[in-house]
Amino acid sequence: MAQRYFITSTGTGIGKTYVTAALIRQAKALGLTVAATKPVISGFDKREIAASDTGAILAALGEDLSPENVEKISPWRFAAPLAPSLAARAEGRSLDCAALFAQGRAFLRQDADLLLIEGVGGVMVPLDANNTVLDWVVALGAPTVLVVGDYLGTISHTLTAVEVLRMRGVELAAIVVSQGLANEPFSYAPSEIAHRIAPLPVLRLPYAAQGESLAGLVRNKG
């Protein structure tokens, strides 16, 4: 049976795409087949695809930046770097969450060893007038990886997100603490988070690492 993860976060710019790409690399190193998607992206500039989250995922998959591949990875793209509900409104559009949720369910039925869906922003980011990323996570029912930062305030942000996810019955696979700065040791936060949410795994992802610390999330077929 395929391994499936929804990758979400406590906010934006914390490292969801970095984790997604790292998991892709880990799976490919094991000879596994992998499919990944970031269906919704804000702040998308079609002139700078390589620098976008969509571009990073395509690079990890070893696929080119063709319009067809961009559409496959990120079918809902918005130019403004805002929450999807606001970014869509700025273009006179709206995000069709029924279609988004259906796309996710279809994606998770693919025949691959590892299936990754990356969310947008944080757990409670609004997608439209009624739905948030949390509703998206619940609708798909995939085990969830919560990516958090290592900064002052992250303990509260992390525990709040964990509580909300658990209240909605979401299966949490792991917390990944993404190190934000080079040459800075991890703070006390990962240990404190691990103590408070045990036995849920808390994995540290060092700055610029290739994702070796996430290897436990990718199961070898053998």
C-alpha positions in Angstrom: 0.0 0.0 0.0 1.2 3.5 -0.9 2.6 5.7 1.8 0.6 9.0 1.8 1.3 12.3 3.5 -0.3 15.7 3.6 2.4 18.2 4.5 1.2 21.3 6.3 2.7 23.9 8.7 2.2 26.5 11.3 2.7 29.3 8.8 4.3 30.3 5.5 7.9 30.3 4.6 8.8 27.7 7.3 9.9 24.8 5.1 7.0 22.7 3.7 8.4 22.6 0.2 11.9 21.8 1.6 10.4 18.8 3.4 8.4 17.7 0.4 11.6 17.8 -1.8 13.6 16.0 0.9 11.0 13.2 1.1 11.1 12.9 -2.7 14.8 12.6 -2.6 14.7 10.0 0.1 12.2 7.9 -1.8 14.1 8.1 -5.0 17.3 7.0 -3.3 15.5 3.9 -2.2 14.3 3.2 -5.7 10.7 4.0 -4.8 8.2 5.6 -7.2 6.9 8.9 -5.9 4.3 11.5 -7.0 3.9 14.9 -5.4 1.6 17.9 -5.8 1.2 21.4 -4.4 -2.2 22.0 -5.8 -2.6 25.6 -4.5 0.2 28.2 -4.7 0.1 31.9 -4.0 2.7 34.4 -5.0 3.3 32.5 -8.3 5.3 34.3 -11.0 5.3 32.4 -14.3 8.5 34.2 -15.2 10.3 32.7 -12.2 9.0 29.1 -12.1 12.3 27.6 -11.1 12.4 29.7 -8.0 8.9 28.8 -7.0 7.7 25.9 -4.7 6.3 24.3 -7.8 9.7 24.5 -9.5 11.4 23.0 -6.5 9.1 20.0 -6.4 9.5 19.5 -10.2 13.3 19.6 -9.7 13.2 17.0 -6.9 11.1 14.8 -9.1 13.5 15.2 -12.0 10.9 16.7 -14.3 11.2 19.8 -16.5 9.4 23.1 -16.0 7.0 22.7 -18.9 3.6 24.3 -18.7 2.0 20.8 -18.6 4.1 19.8 -15.6 3.4 23.1 -13.8 -0.3 22.5 -14.4 0.0 19.0 -13.1 1.8 19.9 -9.9 -0.1 23.2 -9.1 -3.4 23.5 -11.0 -4.5 26.5 -8.8 -2.0 29.3 -9.1 -2.4 32.9 -7.9 -0.1 35.8 -8.4 -0.6 37.7 -5.1 1.5 36.4 -2.1 -1.7 36.2 0.1 -3.9 33.6 1.6 -5.6 31.7 -1.3 -9.0 33.2 -0.6 -7.6 36.7 -0.9 -5.2 36.0 -3.7 -8.1 34.5 -5.7 -10.3 37.5 -5.0 -7.6 39.9 -6.2 -7.9 38.2 -9.6 -11.7 38.2 -9.6 -11.7 34.4 -9.0 -12.5 32.0 -6.3 -11.0 28.7 -5.3 -13.4 25.8 -5.9 -12.8 23.7 -2.8 -15.1 20.9 -3.9 -12.8 20.5 -7.0 -9.7 20.9 -4.9 -10.8 18.1 -2.5 -11.8 15.9 -5.4 -8.3 16.5 -7.0 -6.7 15.4 -3.7 -8.7 12.2 -3.4 -7.9 11.3 -7.0 -4.3 12.0 -6.5 -4.1 9.7 -3.5 -5.5 6.8 -5.5 -2.5 6.8 -7.8 -0.2 3.8 -8.1 3.0 5.0 -6.5 5.0 4.0 -3.5 5.0 7.5 -2.0 2.3 10.1 -2.5 2.8 13.7 -1.2 0.4 16.5 -1.1 1.8 19.9 0.1 -0.6 22.4 1.5 -0.4 26.2 1.3 0.5 28.4 4.3 -0.5 27.2 7.7 -3.1 24.9 9.1 -5.8 27.6 9.4 -5.1 29.5 6.2 -8.5 30.3 4.5 -9.0 28.7 1.1 -12.4 30.3 0.4 -15.2 31.9 2.4 -15.9 28.7 4.3 -12.9 26.3 4.2 -9.4 26.4 5.6 -6.4 24.1 5.0 -7.6 22.2 8.0 -10.8 21.3 6.2 -8.7 20.2 3.2 -6.6 17.9 5.5 -9.7 16.4 7.0 -11.4 15.9 3.7 -8.5 13.8 2.4 -7.8 11.8 5.5 -4.1 11.2 4.8 -1.5 11.1 7.6 -0.1 14.5 8.1 3.4 15.9 8.6 3.4 19.2 10.5 6.4 21.4 9.6 7.4 24.0 12.2 10.2 26.5 12.6 12.8 26.8 15.3 12.2 30.3 16.6 10.9 32.1 19.7 7.2 31.3 19.9 7.3 28.1 17.9 6.3 26.0 21.0 3.0 27.7 21.3 2.4 27.7 17.6 3.2 24.0 17.3 1.1 22.9 20.3 -1.8 25.0 19.1 -1.6 23.4 15.6 -1.3 19.9 17.0 -4.3 20.5 19.3 -6.5 21.7 16.4 -5.5 18.8 14.2 -6.2 16.3 16.9 -9.5 17.8 17.6 -10.6 17.2 14.0 -9.3 13.6 14.1 -6.3 14.1 11.9 -3.6 11.4 12.1 -0.3 13.1 12.7 2.7 11.2 11.3 5.5 13.5 12.7 6.5 17.0 13.5 9.5 18.3 11.5 11.4 21.2 13.1 13.1 23.1 10.2 16.2 25.0 11.2 15.9 28.5 9.8 19.5 29.8 10.0 22.8 28.4 9.0 25.5 27.9 11.7 22.9 28.2 14.5 22.4 25.3 16.8 18.8 24.1 17.4 17.2 25.8 20.4 15.5 24.0 23.3 12.2 24.1 21.4 12.4 20.7 19.6 13.1 18.9 22.9 10.2 20.8 24.7 7.8 20.0 21.9 8.8 16.3 21.9 8.3 16.1 25.6 4.8 17.6 25.4 3.5 15.5 22.4 5.2 12.2 23.0 5.2 9.6 21.6 4.7 11.5 18.3 8.0 11.7 16.5 9.7 15.1 16.4 12.4 15.2 13.7 15.0 17.9 13.3 15.8 19.1 9.8 19.1 21.1 9.8 19.5 24.0 7.5 20.5 23.0 4.0 20.4 19.3 4.9 19.4 16.8 2.2 16.7 15.2 4.5 18.5 12.3 6.0 16.8 12.9 9.3 13.4 12.3 7.6 14.4 8.8 6.3 12.1 7.2 8.9 9.1 8.6 7.1 9.9 6.7 3.9 9.4 3.0 4.1 11.4 0.7 1.9 9.4 -1.8 -0.1 11.8 -4.5 1.1 
